Amino acid sequence: MSRDHVQSAPMGSIEAPYLELLARDASAEAYEQPVLLARAEGRAADRIAALERAKLLALRVRAELEGRRRREAELSALFETAHDLAGLRDLDAVLQAIVQRARSLLGTDVAYLTLNDPGRGDTYMRVTEGSVSARFQQLRLGMGEGLGGLVAQTTRPYVTDDYMKDARFQHTRTIDAGVGDEGLVAILGVPLMLGPHVIGVLFAADRRARVFERAQIALLGSFAALAAAAIDTANLLTETRAALAGLERANGIIRDRSAVIERASDVHDRLAELVLRGGGVHDVAAAVSEVLDGTVEFTEAAAAPAEPLEESRAEGHAVRHDSDWIAAVAAGGELLGALVLRGHPGLDPVDQRTLERAAMVTSLLLLARRSAAEAEQRVRGELLDDLLDARDRDPRLLRERAARLHADLDATQVVLAARIEGPAADADEEAAARRRLWSAASHLAATRHGLASARDGGAVLLLPLAPGGTATDLARRTARQLGTAVHQPVTVGASAPVTGLTTDPETVTAAYAEGRRCLDALHLLGRDGDGAAAEDFGFLGLLLAGDRDIAGFVDRTVGPVVSYDERRGTDLLRTLDAYFACGMSPARTKDALHVHVNTVAQRLERVGRLLGEDWHTPARALEIQLALRLHRLAAPDRR
């Protein structure tokens, strides 16, 4: 950016240079220029500080945009590959496209694919991209040798930061010579699976040390699944052509087989169209229902029959269950759900493959939806963290950020602290439970137009309070919903309703501290899995609440008696005070009040109807006596 450009910007438009940088997709280094220029010109320290903050925010936006573009590119490549697979004509062309896209998206120097040769009992290079070594391109490896052998044996992805120094797999002179000739250092390999069998390995490699991220491993695994599907489809087409050639004289069978293939091609085209126009999983199920002339439904993994679902996931094929067919929807070893074809016990093999392809497309759509949801969860968490931690905040900017998430920071809100109680078996299980809680809290916040974040080993939520609702009801409802989502008891402590979240920087922090105190009190009282606010703890609530709501405590405890006396002109409150002062003895109470003992009994009976039959139990009696004393202190002239 030129010096004249920065000088011409108004003093109040701090963010203008960075908006221009974002608009023209400038490099990260360019974002330092406005700050450096301001310092060179001797600008005021507050302007330089404002430029620094604007720079950091702009860099965060730039990073988020780059991440979204990267995820869009990955999904687009997967969808394009799925479309290529749907219209498979040349297996080599599809495999070459898969390897090229994998190399491009992972940003590696080389990508290549090997296939097993059962006839010769070894493995050979099928496709390479970015390779410069003829020896490497012509490698044939013995079964079980090298990194590919380890992947094939374990059926799991493996990555090495330095191939030559890695002792986890079997090195051979032939392989090491080929790898050295190519100059490869870091290598990632994922298996190509057909059912439970490994038919080859897809690799991405760099000529320098590199750490592959989990998302990159999952992406390469998705490409490997598509490559295996392409090979499987090619094999199926080969088998179909051979069958048609062998049955050339049976014209009726040929016509039937052709019709099945046409139907499979039709459903592949439909699925590709659905993916390209942004359809959902239920759209896929509806399209397959039409083609297969049956009812296809998508179900969550927990709702599908466990044994056939696991069999389908392990074998990679649809499995018959009674009169239904079940195809697992999985990605990277994770089970996402199932497609169930109901009431169709007789299924042609090609129709079975159609159901399986639909399950694969469904997994891609679910991964895309999850990616978008995770991005929204991070944004919601960052906003709540800023409300909890940041001290110098711009109320207008906070409201704008909240509005983009459909949250209203000017509405009455409740801060809730949630935690899964009970010991975990190990650190991994505890971490997994916390992730489930945060995910469930984020989903609940999104559906309730609120915010959620992970904090202090649990989760914190900021949820709007509905008109007529109470913090207690919201806490209990939230505890039930989160407990159902994570399949474990979740305890929730709530603050009193709060307002003015953007104007007072301490409001959310103080409300969270109150919610945490209520959460700890529930645990100490043995009420794990419950939800409560300070008002639910009687006189303990005075200690838990952040605002020490004495008037509210008195009203909740003896308010009905006070109101009755004011309406009727009775002396129930004075009788109750004298009753406790006389050691809860009606005989001594009637002497203190100079009334008949039956009058005392009648008044106490009326008190029981107003406060509940358990008003004289030790716990309630203690709260009532405290409320009476606080009422006297608040109104010393009352007798």
C-alpha positions in Angstrom: 0.0 0.0 0.0 1.4 3.4 -0.9 2.2 6.2 1.6 -0.3 8.6 -0.1 -3.0 5.9 0.3 -2.5 5.7 4.1 -2.2 9.5 4.5 -5.5 10.1 2.7 -7.5 7.8 4.9 -9.6 9.7 7.6 -8.3 9.5 11.1 -11.4 7.7 12.3 -11.2 5.1 9.5 -8.6 2.9 11.2 -9.9 -0.2 9.5 -10.0 1.2 6.0 -6.5 0.2 4.9 -7.1 -3.4 6.1 -10.5 -3.6 4.4 -8.7 -2.7 1.1 -6.0 -5.3 1.8 -8.7 -7.9 2.4 -10.6 -6.9 -0.7 -7.5 -7.4 -2.9 -6.4 -10.5 -1.1 -3.0 -9.0 -0.2 -0.2 -11.1 1.4 0.1 -11.3 5.2 3.3 -9.2 5.1 1.3 -6.3 3.5 -0.7 -5.9 6.7 2.3 -4.6 8.5 2.7 -1.6 6.2 -0.1 0.7 7.7 1.4 0.3 11.2 5.0 0.8 10.0 4.0 3.9 8.0 2.1 5.4 11.0 5.2 4.9 13.2 7.4 6.5 10.6 5.1 9.5 10.4 5.1 9.8 14.2 1.4 9.2 14.6 -0.1 9.2 18.1 0.3 6.0 20.2 -3.4 5.4 20.5 -3.8 5.5 16.7 -0.9 3.1 16.3 -2.5 0.8 18.9 -5.8 1.0 17.1 -4.0 0.1 13.9 -2.4 -2.9 15.6 -5.8 -4.1 16.8 -7.3 -3.6 13.4 -4.4 -5.5 11.9 -4.8 -8.5 14.2 -8.6 -8.6 13.5 -8.0 -8.3 9.7 -5.4 -11.1 9.8 -7.9 -13.3 11.7 -10.6 -12.6 9.0 -8.0 -13.3 6.3 -7.1 -16.6 8.0 -10.7 -17.6 8.3 -11.4 -16.7 4.6 -8.3 -18.7 3.6 -9.5 -21.7 5.7 -13.0 -21.5 4.1 -11.5 -21.3 0.6 -9.4 -24.3 1.4 -12.3 -26.3 2.7 -14.4 -25.3 -0.4 -11.6 -26.3 -2.7 -11.3 -29.7 -0.9 -15.1 -30.4 -1.0 -15.2 -29.2 -4.6 -12.4 -31.6 -5.6 -14.2 -34.5 -3.8 -17.4 -33.6 -5.5 -15.7 -33.4 -8.9 -14.1 -36.8 -8.3 -17.4 -38.2 -7.2 -18.9 -36.8 -10.5 -16.0 -38.4 -12.5 -16.7 -41.7 -10.7 -20.5 -41.4 -11.5 -19.7 -41.2 -15.2 -16.7 -43.6 -15.1 -15.4 -44.4 -18.6 -11.6 -44.5 -18.2 -10.3 -45.9 -14.9 -6.7 -44.6 -15.5 -8.1 -41.0 -16.1 -10.1 -41.1 -12.9 -7.2 -42.4 -10.8 -4.9 -39.8 -12.4 -7.4 -37.1 -11.5 -7.6 -38.3 -7.9 -3.8 -38.3 -7.5 -3.5 -34.9 -9.1 -6.2 -33.4 -6.8 -4.7 -35.0 -3.7 -1.3 -33.6 -4.5 -2.7 -30.1 -5.2 -4.9 -29.9 -2.1 -2.3 -31.2 0.3 0.4 -29.1 -1.3 2.9 -32.0 -1.6 5.8 -32.4 -4.0 4.6 -35.9 -5.1 1.5 -38.1 -4.9 1.3 -41.6 -6.1 -1.0 -44.7 -5.9 0.1 -48.4 -5.7 -2.0 -51.5 -6.4 -1.5 -55.0 -5.2 -0.8 -57.7 -7.9 -2.2 -61.0 -6.5 -0.8 -62.9 -9.5 2.8 -61.9 -8.9 2.4 -61.5 -5.1 3.8 -58.0 -5.0 2.8 -54.3 -5.3 3.4 -51.9 -8.2 3.2 -48.2 -9.0 -0.1 -47.5 -10.8 -0.2 -43.7 -11.0 2.3 -41.0 -10.0 2.1 -37.2 -10.0 5.1 -34.9 -9.5 7.7 -37.7 -9.7 10.9 -37.1 -11.6 12.7 -40.4 -11.0 12.2 -43.2 -13.6 13.4 -45.8 -11.1 10.8 -44.6 -8.6 8.0 -44.7 -11.1 8.8 -48.3 -12.0 9.1 -49.7 -8.5 7.7 -53.1 -7.7 7.6 -53.9 -3.9 7.3 -57.1 -2.1 4.1 -57.5 0.0 4.6 -56.1 3.5 7.7 -54.0 2.7 8.1 -50.3 3.2 5.6 -47.8 4.6 2.9 -49.2 2.2 3.4 -52.6 3.7 2.7 -51.2 7.2 -0.4 -49.5 5.9 -1.6 -52.7 4.3 -1.0 -54.8 7.3 -2.8 -52.5 9.8 -5.4 -51.1 7.3 -4.8 -47.7 8.9 -3.1 -44.5 7.7 0.6 -44.0 8.6 2.8 -41.0 8.3 6.5 -40.6 8.7 8.4 -37.3 9.1 11.7 -38.8 7.9 11.3 -42.1 5.9 15.0 -43.1 5.9 15.2 -42.8 9.7 11.8 -44.5 10.5 12.3 -48.0 11.9 8.6 -48.9 12.3 8.5 -50.7 8.9 10.7 -53.0 6.9 13.3 -51.2 4.8 14.7 -52.8 1.6 17.5 -51.7 -0.6 15.2 -51.5 -3.6 12.6 -49.3 -1.9 15.2 -47.1 -0.2 17.0 -46.6 -3.5 13.8 -45.5 -5.2 12.8 -43.2 -2.4 16.3 -41.7 -2.2 16.4 -41.3 -6.0 13.2 -39.3 -5.7 14.5 -37.3 -2.7 11.4 -38.0 -0.6 11.5 -37.3 3.2 8.0 -37.0 4.7 5.4 -39.6 3.4 1.7 -40.1 4.3 0.0 -43.3 3.2 -3.7 -44.4 3.4 -5.1 -47.7 2.5 -7.4 -48.4 -0.5 -10.1 -50.7 0.9 -12.5 -53.0 -0.8 -14.5 -54.4 2.1 -12.1 -55.7 4.6 -9.3 -56.1 2.0 -6.5 -53.7 1.2 -6.0 -53.5 -2.6 -3.4 -50.7 -2.6 -2.2 -47.5 -1.0 -2.5 -43.8 -1.8 0.5 -41.7 -0.9 1.3 -38.0 -0.5 5.0 -37.1 0.0 7.3 -34.1 0.3 11.0 -33.7 -0.3 11.4 -32.0 3.1 10.4 -32.7 6.7 6.7 -32.1 7.2 4.0 -32.8 9.8 0.7 -33.8 8.1 -2.4 -32.5 9.9 -5.4 -34.7 10.9 -7.7 -32.9 8.4 -5.1 -33.6 5.6 -5.0 -37.3 6.6 -8.8 -37.5 6.5 -8.9 -35.7 3.1 -6.4 -38.2 1.6 -8.5 -41.0 3.1 -11.5 -39.7 1.3 -9.6 -39.7 -2.0 -8.5 -43.2 -1.3 -12.1 -44.3 -0.7 -13.0 -42.7 -4.1 -10.1 -44.4 -5.8 -11.1 -47.8 -4.3 -14.7 -47.1 -5.5 -13.4 -46.3 -9.0 -11.5 -49.6 -9.1 -14.5 -51.4 -7.7 -16.8 -49.8 -10.3 -14.3 -50.6 -13.1 -14.2 -54.2 -11.9 -18.0 -54.3 -11.8 -18.3 -52.9 -15.3 -15.7 -55.5 -16.5 -17.7 -58.2 -14.8 -20.9 -56.9 -16.3 -19.5 -56.7 -19.8 -18.1 -60.3 -19.5 -21.5 -61.5 -18.3 -23.3 -59.8 -21.2 -20.8 -61.3 -23.7 -21.4 -64.8 -22.2 -25.2 -64.3 -22.4 -25.3 -62.7 -25.8 -27.9 -65.2 -27.1 -30.2 -64.5 -24.1 -31.7 -61.2 -25.4 -34.2 -60.9 -22.5 -31.5 -61.1 -19.9 -29.3 -58.7 -21.8 -32.2 -56.1 -21.9 -32.8 -56.6 -18.1 -29.1 -56.1 -17.4 -28.9 -53.1 -19.6 -31.8 -51.6 -17.8 -30.1 -52.1 -14.4 -27.0 -50.4 -15.7 -28.9 -47.5 -17.1 -30.7 -47.1 -13.8 -27.3 -47.1 -12.0 -26.0 -44.5 -14.4 -29.1 -42.4 -13.9 -28.8 -42.5 -10.1 -25.1 -41.5 -10.3 -26.1 -38.5 -12.5 -28.8 -37.6 -10.1 -26.5 -37.8 -7.1 -23.8 -35.7 -8.8 -26.5 -33.1 -9.6 -27.7 -33.1 -6.0 -24.1 -32.5 -4.7 -23.4 -29.7 -7.2 -26.6 -27.8 -6.3 -26.1 -28.2 -2.6 -28.8 -30.9 -1.8 -29.0 -32.5 1.6 -28.9 -36.1 2.8 -32.7 -36.5 2.7 -32.6 -35.3 -1.0 -30.1 -38.1 -1.7 -32.4 -40.7 0.0 -35.4 -39.4 -2.0 -33.5 -39.7 -5.3 -32.3 -43.2 -4.6 -35.9 -44.2 -3.5 -37.2 -43.2 -7.0 -34.5 -45.2 -8.8 -34.7 -48.3 -6.7 -38.4 -48.2 -6.5 -38.5 -48.5 -2.7 -38.3 -46.4 0.4 -34.8 -45.2 1.4 -34.3 -43.4 4.6 -31.2 -41.8 6.3 -31.0 -42.7 10.0 -28.5 -41.9 12.8 -26.1 -44.6 13.7 -27.8 -45.1 17.1 -31.1 -45.8 15.4 -29.9 -48.4 13.0 -29.5 -52.2 13.8 -26.0 -52.4 15.4 -24.8 -55.7 14.0 -25.6 -55.3 10.3 -24.5 -51.7 10.5 -21.1 -52.6 11.8 -20.8 -55.4 9.2 -21.6 -53.0 6.4 -19.0 -50.5 7.7 -16.3 -53.2 8.0 -17.0 -54.7 4.5 -17.8 -51.5 2.7 -21.0 -53.0 1.2 -24.7 -52.8 1.8 -25.9 -55.7 4.0 -29.3 -57.4 4.0 -31.2 -57.3 7.3 -34.5 -59.2 7.3 -36.4 -57.6 4.4 -34.3 -54.4 4.5 -30.8 -53.4 3.2 -28.5 -51.3 5.3 -25.5 -49.3 3.9 -23.2 -47.7 6.4 -22.4 -44.0 6.0 -18.8 -43.6 7.2 -15.8 -41.4 6.6 -12.3 -42.0 7.8 -13.4 -44.8 10.0 -16.1 -42.7 11.7 -19.6 -44.0 11.6 -22.0 -41.1 10.6 -25.3 -43.0 10.1 -26.9 -45.4 7.6 -29.0 -45.5 4.5 -31.8 -48.1 4.9 -33.7 -49.5 1.9 -37.0 -50.9 3.4 -39.1 -53.7 2.2 -36.9 -54.7 -0.7 -35.3 -58.1 0.1 -34.4 -58.9 -3.5 -31.8 -56.5 -4.7 -29.8 -56.6 -7.9 -26.0 -56.3 -7.4 -25.9 -53.1 -9.4 -28.7 -51.7 -7.4 -26.8 -52.7 -4.3 -23.8 -50.8 -5.6 -26.1 -47.8 -6.2 -27.2 -47.9 -2.6 -23.5 -48.0 -1.5 -22.6 -45.1 -3.8 -25.5 -43.1 -2.3 -24.1 -43.8 1.2 -20.7 -42.5 0.1 -22.2 -39.3 -1.3 -24.2 -38.9 1.9 -21.0 -39.1 3.9 -19.4 -36.3 1.8 -22.5 -34.1 2.4 -22.4 -34.8 6.2 -18.7 -33.9 6.3 -19.4 -30.6 4.5 -22.2 -29.8 6.9 -20.0 -30.6 9.9 -17.2 -28.4 8.6 -19.6 -25.5 8.4 -21.1 -26.2 11.8 -17.6 -26.4 13.4 -16.7 -23.0 11.9 -19.9 -21.5 13.4 -19.1 -23.1 16.8 -15.7 -21.5 16.8 -17.1 -18.1 16.1 -19.7 -18.4 18.8 -17.1 -19.5 21.3 -14.7 -16.7 20.4 -17.5 -14.1 21.0 -18.4 -15.5 24.4 -14.7 -15.6 25.3 -14.4 -12.0 24.4 -17.4 -11.1 26.6 -15.9 -13.1 29.5 -12.2 -12.0 29.2 -11.8 -8.8 27.2 -11.9 -5.5 29.1 -11.5 -2.9 26.2 -14.5 -3.8 24.0 -16.5 -1.9 21.4 -20.2 -2.4 22.1 -21.2 -1.7 18.5 -18.8 -4.3 17.2 -19.9 -6.9 19.8 -23.6 -6.4 18.8 -22.7 -6.7 15.1 -20.8 -10.0 15.7 -23.7 -11.3 17.8 -26.3 -10.3 15.1 -24.4 -12.3 12.5 -24.9 -15.3 14.8 -28.6 -14.4 15.4 -27.9 -13.6 19.0 -29.2 -10.4 20.8 -26.9 -9.1 23.5 -29.4 -6.4 24.5 -32.0 -9.0 25.5 -32.2 -10.5 29.0 -29.7 -13.4 29.2 -28.7 -16.1 31.7 -25.1 -17.4 32.0 -25.0 -21.1 32.7 -22.0 -23.2 33.8 -22.2 -26.9 32.8 -20.0 -29.8 33.8 -20.0 -33.6 33.5 -19.6 -34.9 37.0 -17.9 -38.2 38.0 -14.5 -39.6 37.4 -13.4 -40.8 34.0 -11.6 -44.0 33.3 -8.6 -42.3 31.8 -7.4 -38.9 30.4 -8.5 -39.8 26.8 -12.1 -40.7 28.0 -12.2 -37.5 30.0 -11.1 -35.4 27.0 -13.6 -37.1 24.8 -16.4 -36.4 27.3 -15.5 -32.8 27.4 -15.5 -32.6 23.6 -19.0 -34.1 23.5 -20.2 -31.6 26.1 -18.8 -28.7 24.2 -20.3 -29.9 20.9 -23.7 -30.4 22.6 -23.5 -27.0 24.2 -22.6 -25.4 20.9 -25.5 -27.1 19.2 -27.9 -26.0 21.9 -26.7 -22.4 21.8 -27.1 -22.3 18.0 -30.7 -23.5 18.2 -31.5 -21.1 21.0 -29.9 -18.0 19.5 -27.2 -18.0 22.2 -23.4 -18.5 22.6 -21.3 -21.3 24.1 -17.6 -21.9 24.8 -15.4 -24.5 26.5 -14.1 -23.3 29.9 -12.7 -24.7 33.2 -13.1 -28.3 32.2 -16.8 -27.8 31.2 -18.8 -25.5 29.1 -20.3 -22.0 29.6 -23.5 -20.9 27.8 -25.1 -17.6 27.3 -28.8 -18.1 26.6 -31.7 -15.7 26.2 -34.4 -15.8 28.9 -37.9 -16.2 27.5 -40.7 -13.9 28.8 -42.1 -15.3 32.0 -39.3 -17.8 32.3 -36.9 -18.2 35.2 -33.2 -19.0 35.5 -34.1 -22.1 37.4 -36.3 -23.5 34.7 -33.7 -22.7 32.0 -30.9 -24.4 34.1 -32.9 -27.6 34.6 -34.0 -27.8 31.0 -30.4 -27.2 29.8 -29.2 -30.0 32.2 -31.7 -32.4 30.7 -30.9 -31.5 27.1 -27.1 -31.7 27.5 -27.3 -34.9 29.5 -29.5 -36.5 26.8 -27.0 -35.4 24.1 -23.8 -36.7 25.8 -25.5 -39.8 27.5 -24.1 -38.7 30.9 -25.4 -36.6 33.8 -24.6 -33.0 33.2 -24.9 -30.5 36.1 -25.8 -26.9 35.3 -25.5 -23.8 37.6 -27.2 -20.6 36.4 -26.7 -16.9 37.2 -29.6 -14.5 37.9 -30.9 -12.9 34.7 -28.5 -10.2 33.4 -28.8 -7.3 31.0 -26.4 -4.7 29.6 -23.8 -7.2 28.5 -22.0 -4.9 26.1 -21.9 -1.8 28.3 -20.5 -3.2 31.5 -17.4 -5.4 31.0 -17.8 -7.2 34.3 -21.4 -8.3 33.8 -20.8 -11.6 32.1 -17.7 -12.4 34.2 -19.6 -11.9 37.4 -22.6 -13.9 36.2 -20.4 -16.8 35.2 -18.8 -16.7 38.6 -22.3 -16.9 40.2 -23.2 -19.8 37.9 -20.0 -21.6 38.9 -20.8 -21.2 42.6 -24.3 -22.7 42.0 -22.7 -25.6 40.0 -20.3 -26.3 42.9 -23.1 -26.1 45.4 -25.2 -28.7 43.5 -22.2 -31.1 43.5 -21.7 -30.6 47.2 -25.4 -31.3 47.9 -25.3 -34.5 45.9 -27.5 -33.1 43.1 -25.3 -34.1 40.1 -27.2 -34.1 36.9 -29.6 -31.3 38.1 -29.8 -27.6 37.3 -30.4 -24.7 39.6 -29.9 -21.0 40.2 -29.1 -19.2 43.5 -32.8 -18.6 44.3 -33.2 -22.4 44.7 -30.8 -22.7 47.6 -32.8 -20.8 50.3 -30.6 -18.8 52.6 -27.5 -20.4 50.9 -28.6 -18.6 47.8 -27.7 -15.3 49.6 -24.1 -16.5 49.6 -24.2 -17.9 46.1 -25.8 -15.0 44.3 -23.7 -12.2 43.1 -26.1 -9.4 44.0 -27.2 -10.7 47.5 -30.9 -10.4 46.7 -32.2 -10.2 50.4 -35.6 -8.8 49.4 -36.1 -11.7 47.0 -35.1 -14.2 49.6 -37.6 -12.8 52.1 -40.3 -12.7 49.6 -39.8 -16.3 48.5 -39.6 -17.5 52.1 -42.4 -15.6 54.0 -43.9 -13.5 51.2 -47.3 -15.2 51.3 -47.6 -14.5 55.0 -46.7 -10.9 54.6 -49.1 -10.4 51.8 -51.9 -12.1 53.7 -51.4 -9.8 56.7 -51.4 -6.8 54.5 -54.6 -7.8 52.7 -56.5 -9.0 55.8 -55.1 -6.9 58.6 -54.1 -10.1 60.5 -51.2 -10.8 62.8 -49.8 -14.0 61.3 -46.2 -12.7 60.9 -46.1 -11.5 64.5 -47.5 -14.8 65.7 -44.9 -16.7 63.7 -42.1 -14.6 65.1 -43.4 -15.1 68.7 -43.8 -18.9 68.0 -40.1 -19.2 67.2 -39.0 -16.9 70.0 -40.9 -19.1 72.5 -39.1 -22.3 71.3 -42.0 -23.4 69.0 -44.3 -23.9 72.1 -47.9 -22.9 71.5 -48.5 -22.6 75.3 -45.7 -20.0 75.8 -46.7 -18.3 72.5 -50.2 -17.6 73.7 -48.8 -16.0 76.9 -46.5 -13.8 74.9 -49.3 -12.7 72.6 -52.0 -12.6 75.4 -54.4 -14.7 73.3 -56.0 -18.0 73.7 -54.0 -21.1 72.7 -56.7 -22.0 70.2 -56.1 -18.7 68.5 -52.4 -19.5 68.2 -53.2 -22.9 66.7 -55.6 -21.4 64.2 -53.0 -18.8 63.1 -50.3 -21.5 62.8 -52.7 -23.7 60.7 -53.2 -20.7 58.4 -49.4 -20.3 58.2 -49.1 -23.9 57.2 -51.6 -23.4 54.3 -49.7 -20.4 53.1 -46.1 -21.8 53.4 -46.7 -25.5 52.9 -47.1 -28.4 55.4 -43.3 -28.8 55.8 -42.8 -25.2 57.1 -41.9 -26.4 60.6 -39.2 -28.9 59.5 -35.7 -27.9 60.8 -34.4 -26.8 57.3 -37.5 -24.7 56.5 -37.8 -23.4 60.0 -34.2 -22.1 59.8 -34.9 -20.3 56.6 -38.1 -18.8 57.9 -36.5 -17.5 61.1 -33.7 -15.9 59.0 -36.3 -14.4 56.7 -38.2 -13.0 59.6 -35.1 -11.4 61.1 -34.2 -9.9 57.7 -37.7 -8.6 57.3 -37.5 -6.9 60.7 -34.2 -5.3 59.8 -35.6 -4.0 56.5 -38.7 -2.5 58.4 -37.5 -1.7 62.0 -40.7 0.3 62.8 -42.9 -2.8 62.2 -44.2 -4.5 65.3 
